[in-house]
Amino acid sequence: MILLIYLCLFTQVVTVLTAVCGDSTIGMADPPSTYSGNIDSNSNTAYVMTDAAVEFSCCGMIKTWKFYASRSGTIKLQVWRTWFNTNFTLVGENTFVVPVEAVNQEIHYEVAEEHRIQINNNDYIGWYTTGTDIIPYSGGARPDNTYYISTSVSVDSTYPFTSNYDNRVYAIVAVVTANKKPYFDNIPSQIHVFDHLAINDVVWTLDPKDTENDDITVSLSQTNTYFKLSTNAIKVKSSLSTTNSFAVALDPQITDSCGVSESITLRIIVENEKPIITSLPTSVEISENNEVETLLHTITAVDGETLTCELHSVLPFSNDTVFEVKQTSTPGEYGIYYVYIPRNRSLDYDSVVRYDVSVTCTDGRQPSDEGHLMVYVIKNIPPEFTDLPREEILPQQSTSSGFIVPIVVTDADTATTSLSYAITCEPSASCPFSRTTTSTGADIKTTVDFSTIQVPAFDIHVTVNDGDTTVGPKVLSIYVENINDIPVFANAESDLKIGVEENTAIDTLLYTYFTTDLDSVDVVTYSWTPTTNTYFDIDSARSDTEFKFVVKATDTKDTATTTVTISIVNVNDVPTLSNTHYVINDTENLGETLLSSPNIDASDPENETLRYTLDCNGYNTTYFEMDESTGDVYFGRDFDSDIGHPPVTECNVTVTDPGGLTDTAFLTINIADTNDFTPEFERDFYNVFLFPTEDIGTILINVSASDGDITETWNIISYGMDQSGLGNSYFNIDENGTISVAMDISAAFDYGQTVILTLSATDGGGLQGFATLSLIFPETTTTSTTTTERPFKTETYPDNGYWYLFAGIVLMMNTVLIINLCMKYCRPCTDIDKRTESQKRDDRIKAAQERKTKVRSDFFSTDDPWSVNRYQSRKVPEKQDPAPAINRKTKRSDEKSVNSLDQASQGTTNANRSSMESFDSSSTSKNLFPYNQQSHHIFNPKTGRTGKRHVDQKSLW
């Protein structure tokens, strides 16, 4: 890229320094007819001869092409310029059509001046034919490097030529000549301009010419302070403002591409333009009664700059300035105004008939121009009434508001619409007339419906003024005929007051009005309307509501009115509850606990304070309480579904206002039971003896647990057994609490071994109770020499026949005993299915109460040191915050209290541990549990109850 830039700059420099061509021939084939021995058959091919012997060496124009034509057709005679290496740019071309009759002849093609191609040093001759080659050649030592390319070409485009011929002299030459000198076609020797021209305003536009359409440039031979050249236009470069004229000489120069130039001197004289008032002198007329500011004349002046115009003088002189020169509403425009002075007459025909108003305008530099406006005053002619005085008769009942009585006025020199009128009435009180200016005078209009008028006649005094003279007053007499007599209320006070209790029945008669009318034929009708925008106005400081009305009596012509005030006496209204039935859904909880809101709300028309009460049909009311001011519902005492408190309670809610009026709605309270009992096994410890040889499926024991919750969801129990310490599930416990052998245990356990497992009972709410199961494998019988390892089997023992007989007898006795017991004690069981659901529910409640009584008795027994400690450890506050009932009821065990009891009893456990060590050392049983503390239920022999304590494995013995 840098190389191309340098090459371009170098080419431009060479172009400038190259000599201008004279008349000469470029090429070796002169005459061309001597070099016509050979011709190629290429088509659509462009040629460029680049040998130094045939290149252009000057700057000029091609005026003639000479070539020999071996074929007919179209040929484009071209000039090429090197771009880079063998890349050439087509500079220009002349098209020539060789006719058939010119074939095998030498052709001289004279190029018109406007079509001549500009050449520079080192340009090359070339040609292009769309068909087969036309120009022949002859062999020779030179020229070489005639390049060709088979493609169509266009001017100003660059093409890479890659093929060439050597030692060929083509039959073509170019005759060149010098460029014709360019020139300016329209430059005068001197021009005048005004100094108000703005920067970039065009002073003169140059018209450069070149007959050969060569590339030309226009410039100024030297820079100038005030003017510049821009695209053949001479423009203002800087401000020309000056107080004196001055001259500037410019030398525009035109140059063609070969450096041939022409220059000329243009003298510019800068002058200031003198302002000239073109709209004066002139004259205007104005009436002496003109009382408004009036534009008399708009000044027109010629000057390229902003002008300022002012009042110079007024003749004859006056102390009051009645004329003024100032700008109009158009910026930069001035006008001559008449100024009205209210304190006296500005114009008076009898004093001055003509004024000479002198005005000057200046641009601030040249002497100002002066103009004169002659103002002639026209004498005023007073207006004249043409139809006053006169009389008019108006019927009372048919004359409406806006009825017009016209008055005709004439004025010779003032438009009637510019006249002003004034009227007065006799009698002056409540004059029912107004006046309006019209194009013919004035209209006297009635301002009210005359049916309300009781005055028999009016005199209207009318005056008119044209701004200078007041004429009048003239009298217009109006007579009112057929005046109607107005009805009169015979028994109405000025403001009648009536008191009516609210809720009074429709159509109740409150009062009867009577009227009199002197016109006996008139029929009087009555109506009333409120005196305010609303029918009533409520005073917050009063207990009643007032309605104020205007009572009207009309005979169709006139109306008599009186007022009546009806006071509505307040009567207590019944309050209303928002619903007829409310529902509360909640769970059992402690007394004074707020239940979920049923949104009990009531409205009272008097906005009085209301009281809410609750009635749940007697006894059940004690379970709940209601806040009298808000209607919120609370538990009235501790609520426990497990001891028979009702799950559904139907109540009545009553709202009462201070007057004793009430409204009642139904309230259904649904209280759901919560899971607050933990399942309990019948025993805390179970001991089972078995052998390692027990078969799979052998039932070992049936355990059972119970739950004190009355709700079936909470008292359904599922059983579990923790065998994680065994490494396998050797035993199974089903949903009925039956524990059996689940898999072969012969290889897992030995005789003399004891396995302790933890049983769990889980209710539907996830609460769990635990018990301990001890699986005892008895030791085998030993002799002095060997130990019997074979498992004991009853059916193989030889003396078992007697035992079978004995067992059968015992079984029969037990069967008889069971039957007797069932007949004696279980007879109520046959009636269970016959009990009603209510009886079943009462039995369950009774059983739950007995269980709770037993639990409380055991828990607070003073004979049990654990129970005492547990009781003392409980810190029961006087009043607990509302919380789920499962955390507050006294029937639940507190694990923290159990732990504290376990710590208190730990000393006793440790004391017993030493007594068990001798047993462990002599026993051959295997303990499968880690030798550390485990959680187990321990039986207390003093109280006969169990408690959860932390003991180690040994202390279980």
C-alpha positions, 0 to 999 in steps of 0.5 A: 500500500505504501508503495502504491501511494509513493507511485501515485505521488511520483506519477503526479509530480512527473505529470506536472514537470512533463513538457507540453506536447507539440504536433508530433506522431507517436508510434513506429508504424508510420505510415501504417500501411507498410506494416500490414503483413500479419493479423491475429484472429483474437476476438474480444481482446484489448491490446497495450503497446508498452515498449519505450519506442511507442510510449507517450513522452509529453502532455497533450491531446490526441488529435488524430489516429492513423491505423491500417484496417484488415477487417471491418467492424468496431474498434476502440482506440485507447490510451492506457496508464500504468497502475502497477507492474502489468496492471493498466488503467484505461484513461480514455477511448475513441470509438470508430466503425470501420466500414467494409469499403475501408478494409485493407486501407489506411485510415486517418481518424480526426478526433473532435476537440470535445472528444480528444483524449488527454495524455500524460508522459509514459501513457501507452497506445492501445485498442480493443475490438469486440469482434476479430482483430482489425489492426495487422502487424509486421515482424521486427526487432522492436517493439516488445511487450505488447500485452493483451487480455481477452475481456471487455474493458471500460474507462477508469477501470484497471485490469491485469495483463498477463500475456504479451507479444514481442517483436511486433510492429502494429499498424497504428500511430497517434498524432498528438498536439498541445492542449488549448488554453482554458479560459474564464467566460464571464469575469468582468474587470470590476464589481460593486458589493454592499458591506451588509453581505453575510459570511459565505454569501456569493459575490460572483460565480466563475464560469471556467471553460475548456474546449477539449473537456480536459480536467481543469482546476480553478484557484486564487493566486493568493489568499485574501482577507475578505473573500475566498473561492469555493467550487467556482464561487467567490464568497464572503470570507469575513465581515465586510462592515465598514464606515468607508468604501474599500477595494479588493483585487483578486486574481482567479486562475484556471489550469488544465492537467498539462499545466496550461493556465490563464489568470485574470484580475477581478476588482471588487469594490465594497460599499455601504448602502444608504437607507431609502424610505420608499413609502413616503411621502403620503397622506392619511385621514383620521376622524376627530372622534377616534378614541383608539390607538390606530396604525396610520402608515407602515414604513417601507425602506431599502437597506441591506442592514437593520434599520432604526426608524424614529419620529423626527418632528410633528407640525404644528407642535403640540405638548401632547404626543398624539403620534408615535413611531414604533415597531409593528407586530412584524419584527424589524418593521416600523409604523406611524401610530395615532395615540389617543389621550383620554384626558382630553380630545387628542384631535379637534378639527376646529383647532388643527386640520392637518399634521405634518409627521416627519420620520427618519430611518438610519442603519447607524452609519450612513446619513439617515433618510427622511420621509413625511406623512400628512395626517388630515383631521375629519370633522365629526358628524353627530349621530341621529335617532330616527324613531324616538321618542315613541311608545310600545305596548307589550302584553304581560302574558305573551312577552317573553325574555329576550323580546326585542324593541329595535331603535334606528340610529344613523351617523354620517361619519361613524359606523353604527357598530362603533356607536355606544349606547346607555339606557335608564328606566323609570321606575328605576327598581328592577328595570327589566331591559337591556340594550345591544348595538346592531348594524342599524342602531340598537336593540332594547331587549326584555331580560325577564318573562313579562308574566312576572311583571306587575308594573303597568308602564316603563320609560326608557331613556336612551343616549348614543355617543360616537366617541365625540358627541353624545345625543339624547336622551330620547324616550321609549315608553313601554306599556304592559297590558292584561296584568295577571293577579298572583295567587295568595296562600291563605293559611301558610306561615312564612316557614311552616315546620312539620315533624314526621316520624321516620317509617311513616306510611306512604300517602299519610296526609301532613298538611293542606294548603289553601290559596285565593286568586282574584282572577276567578277563571284561573285554576291554581295548581300546586308543586314543591321543590327542594331549596338545595341541591339535595333533598335533605341535609344531615346535621351530625349534632342532631338526631333528626333529619330535615327536608326543606321544600318550596311550595308553589301555587300557580295559575299558569301565569304567575306563581306564589311560593312559601317554604315548609320544613319537614323534620324526620324524627328518628326511630331506633332501627334494628341492627343486622348481622352480616350473615345468617350462618357462621362457621368456626373450624378449629382444634381442641385447646386450653381455656381462654384461647382465641378460636379462628375468626368467623368474621362476625360483624353487624351494622346499625343504621344509627352507628350505635355501639353493639353488644354480641352474645353467644348461646350454645343451648344451655350446658354447651355454652360453658365450653365457649365465650364471646367477646361482647364488643368484637364478636370474637369466640374463645374457649370457655375452659380446657377443651378435650375431645377425648373425655367427651367434649362435643366435636360439633356445637350449634349456637346462636349469636345475638347482636343487641343495640342500646335500644334493645333491638336484636338480630340473631344468626346461627354459629356452628363450632367444629372442634377437631381432636388432636393426637395427645396420647402416646401408645402404651404396652400392657407391660414394660417387659416381656420375657420369652424362653426359646431354643436356637432350634425353633422352626421358622414361623414359630409364634413366640409371644403376643404383645398389645398396646393401647392409645387413649385418643378417641379419634380413630386416626390417632388410636390406630397402632402399628408395631415395630421391633428394633433388631439393628443390633442383631445384624439381621431380621431374625424375628417378625412382629405383625400388625396384631403384635404377634412376634414369631421366628422369621428365619433360621436362628440356629446359627445366630444364637447359642444356648445360655444367651439372652437377647434384649430387643426394643418394641415400639407402638406407633399411633396414626399421629406418629407418637411412639411407646416402647417396651423391652423384649428379652429373648432367653435361650436356656443353657444345655444340660452338661455332664463331666465329659461332654455337653449336650449340644443337640436341641431338646425336642419334645416329640422324641422324649420317651416319657412324653406320653404321660405328659401328653395325657396330662396336658390334654386333661389340663386343656379340657379343664381350661376349656370348661373354665373359660366357657364358665367365665365367658357366660358369667362375665362376658355376657355384656360382650354379646350386647356390644353390637346392639349399642347405639353409636351414642352409647359406644361413644359414651363408653369410650369416653368413660374408658378414657376418663378412667385411664386418665384418672389412673395416669394422674394417680400414678403420676402424682403418687407421693410413694413413688420417689420418681413421681415426686421428683417429676412433679417437682421438676414441672414449672407450671405458670399461672397462665399459659399463652395459647399454643397447640393443645398437645404441648399443654395437657397434663395427661402427657409425659414430659421427656425432659422430666423423665431425663431429670428423674433418670439422672436422680436415679442414676446413683441407685442404678450404679449401686446395683451394677456391682452386684450384677458383675458376679452374675455376668462373670459366671454366666456363659450367656452372650450379650449382643448389645454394646456395654453402655447406657441404653434407654429402657422402661424400668419397673418400680417395685414400690409403686407398681409402675414403669418409668423411662430411665437411662441404665446400662445393659448390666443393670437390667439384671 
